[in-house]
Amino acid sequence: MIGTFKTIVRKLELNKNLIEDVLDEVAIETPVKIYVNEKFYATLMAIPNQLQELAIGFLIGDGLIKNINEIKKVEIKDLNVKIELKTEKNFISPKKTILTACTSSEEFLNQILKFEEPIVESNYAIKAFKIFEMIEECIKKAEVYKATGGTHFAGVFQNEELKAFSEDVGRHNAVDKAIGVAALKNVDFQKTVLVSSGRQPADMILKAARAGIPILASMRAPLMSGVNAARILGITLIGFARKSRMNIYSFPERILI
C-alpha cells in the first residue's frame, strides 16, 4: 500500500441524458500511525507516501519539536512511523485519529490565544506577481489532483524557488508533508512562502507559525479563526490567490506591489 496514491473504480457517469459505465481514478487514504519515543502519538488519515516527511512536519506543526536537530532516528515499517528524539518529551497520549476533513478545534484556538506577541518576526518580503507564479507552479505539479480531483497540495518556496511539494487527501497532511520535506533539506523557513490549495483555519496558520514561515498563500478562503490567528502569530495570510488577484488579510507589508 505504501507509495500507492490512487486506485481504479467503476462508476456510472451521467452527462445530460447519457449514462456511461466507465472506469475512474480515486485517491486513497489510509491510517498512518506516529510513535514518539516508543509511545503512540497520533493516527493521521493520509495518502501513504512521504511518511517520514509527514511525521516530521506534523511534529513541527504540532509544536512537539522545533526542527529536525531534535530527532535521533526515524524508522518506518508498513504504515507505522517511529521517531526517536534526542530528549524526552512530555505529551498526553493517545491522541485521537486526525481525519482529512478536520478544522480548527477548541484546543488549537486556546493555544493561539496564549501567545502575547507574534512568533514569526521575519522581514522577508516578495513581489505579488511571484505569489501568482508559485500558485501556478504548484497547480502544474499536482498530478494526483489532475487524475482524481480528490487531493490538496502544498509547496514551500525559499527565495522564490520551490523546495518542497506534496499532495494529500487532507490539506493539513499536504502542509505537514511539505514542511517535513523542507525541514529535511534544511530550508531557512524565515525566507519562505507556504502555498496551499485549501482553506485556512487557525490550525493551519499555527502549523506555519511553528515552522517559522512568514507568508502563507492559499487559492481558497480563510476562516475567521485563521485571520485572527495570522494577526496574532505574525503571519502574512493571503487568500483567493489566482491569476491576477489576491486578498491580503494580515501583515501586508511583506507583499510588494
N, C-alpha and C positions, 0 to 999 in steps of 0.2 A: 504493500500500500504506500510506503514512503516513496516520494517522488511522483506519485500519481496525482494529477491536478484535476482531471475531468474524466467522465465516463460517457458511454453512449446509451441512450434510452430511446424507446419508440414512443411516438406521440401522434395524435391526430391534429393536424393543422387546419384551422378554419380560416379561410381567406374569402371574404364576401360570401358567396353562396357555395363555394367549393370546399370539400373536405378531402384531405390527403393524408394517407398513412406514411409517415416519414421517420427517419432517424434524426436524433438531435444530440448535441453535446451539453452536458450539465456539469457544473463544478462540484467537487467532492469536499465534504468537511468531515473530520474525524477528531476524536478526543485525544489531545496531546497532554500528557501529564508532566509536570515540572516538579522536581525534587531539589531541595537546597540542604546541603549538609546532611543528607540521608533522611530528611523529613519532607513529607509531602507538602507542596506549597500551593499549587493550583492546577486545574484542568482547563485547557483552552480548546474550544471547538474551532479548528483551523484546517486549512489546506495542509496536507502532510509533507511540506518541503521547507527548507531553510529552518530546520528545527532548532539548531544551535542559536541562530540569529534571533528567532522568535523568542526563545527563552531569555537570552541576554537582554534584548530590547525590552521585554516585559519586566524584568527585574529592575532595569534602569527607570523605566516609566512608572513602576510601582513604588520607587523610592527605596528599595532594599539595598541597591548598590549605586554608586555614582559613576563608575567606569569599569572597564574590563581588568584593570590592575588589581581589583579586589578578588578576581577569580583565580583559583588554583588549577582547576581541572573541569572539563566538561565531557561527559560520557553520554552517548545516545544508543539506546537499544530499543528496537521497534519504535513505538511511539512514546517512549519514556525518555526524558531529558534529565540527567542527574548532574547538578552543578555543585562542585565543592568550592567553598570560599576559603580565603586565607585566614579569616577570623570567624568566630561565632557570631550569629545574628539572632536577635530575639524577634520572633514573629508568631502571630497566632495561626495555628494550623489545626484542621484543614480549612482552606478557603472553598467557597462554592465553585461549581463549574461556571466558567465565564462564557456566555453564549455569544454568537456572532452578532446578534441584534441588540447588544447591551447599550445602555446610555448611562449618563452620569447618575450615580447613586447618591443617597444622602451622605454616605461615608466620604465620597470624593468632595462634595460640596463643603462638608465640615472641615476637611483637610485644607482646602483653599482658604477658607475664612481665617485660619490660624496664621497665615502669612501677613505680617505687618508692613512689609516692603517688598518690592519686586525682587525675584530671584534671578531674573535674566536682565543684565545691565549692559549688553553688548552695544557697541556703537556701529555695528555693521549696517550698511545701507546699500540699496540696489535700485537700479532704474526699473520703472514699472514695466516697460516692454520686455525686460528679461523674465519677469514672472510669467507673462503670457508664453514666452518661448519654452519655459520649463514645463508648464502645463501641457503644451503640445508635444513635447518630447516624451513625457510620461504616457500620454494617450497612445502614441505610436508604439511604445514598448509593451502595452497592456495586451499581450497575446491571449491570455486565458479569458479576459473580458470579451475580446473580439469573438472568441469561439463560443462562449457560453452566455455572456451577458450577466453572469452571476457573481462577479468579484469586484472588489475595490482595489485601488493601487495607492502606493505611497512612494515618494522619491526624496532623497536627501541630496541637495546640491551644495557643494562647498566652493566658494568663489566662482559661482555660476556654472560649475562643472558637475554633472551627475556622478555621484559617488556610490549611491545605493538605490536599488529599485526592488520593490516587492509587490506581489499581488496576493490577495487572500479573500476568502468569502466574507470576512469581517473587516471593517475599516480599522478597528483597533489593532487587529493582528497584523494588517499590512503595515501600519505605522511601527509596531513593535519590531517586525522583521527588518524594515528599512533602517531603523535606529540601531538594531543589532549588527547589521551589515556594516554600517558606517562606523560603529564603535570598534569593530574588529579591524577596520582599516585605519584606526587612529585619526579619524576625521576631527578637525577642530570645530566643534559644534557652535562655538561663538561666531563663526563666519558662515553659517549655513542657512538655507531655506528648506523647510519641510513642505512638500507638496502632497496634498491628499485629495482623493476623489470623493470623500464622504463629508457629511455634515459634521459640525464641530460643537459638541457639548463640552462641559467643563473637564471631564476626564481626559479628553483628547488634548486639551490645552495643557493640562498638568503633565502629561507624558512628555510633551515638547519642552516644557519648562524645566523638568527634572534632568533632561538631557543637556539643557543649556542652549536650545535652539531659539534664536530671536524672532524669526519670521515664519509664520505658518500660513500657507495659501491653499485654499480649497476651491474646487469647482462648485461646491454646494453651499447651502446656507449655514450660518452659525445658529446655535440656540442661545437664548439669553444667558444661560449659565456659562456658556463658552465665552461670550462677550465680557461678562463680569470677571471671569477667571483670567482672561487675557489682560484686562486692565489692572488687575491686582498683581499678576505674576510678571508683568513686563514683556508680554508677547505682542508683536505686531500681528493682528489677526485679519486675514483677507478672505472674503467670501465671494461667491459668484464670479470667480476669475476665469474668464474665457474670452479669447479673441481680443477685443479692444476695450473691455470694461471690467471693472472690479469694484468691490466695496471694501473700504478700509475701516475697521471698527475700533482700532486701538493703536497707539504709538505710530502715527502716520509719518513721522519724521524719518523713518527708515526706508520709506518708499520715495524715490526721486522721480520727478516728472520730467 
